[in-house]
């Protein structure tokens, strides 16, 4: 989970310079077509959606590994418990 959060922060930070550049260009009167700004917004949105999908996949995979390891551990503990003298 920590790795996923770190990646999310790094990915979000990739778009900060782009937004800053657009704001600077606008400040100095450099007009950008609406299509350009719309395309940049779509790229940002798509990147975030892709990141969320990757995060969900990673969490699912790690949860499955944890579940499998837990089952093995429970089996081992159960075997030890049954082997104890009564």
Secondary structure by P-SEA (a helix, b strand, c coil): caaaaaaaaaaaacaaaaaaaaaaaaaacccccaaaaaaaaaaaaaaaaaaaaaaaaaaaaaaaaaaaaaaaaaaaaaaaaaaccc
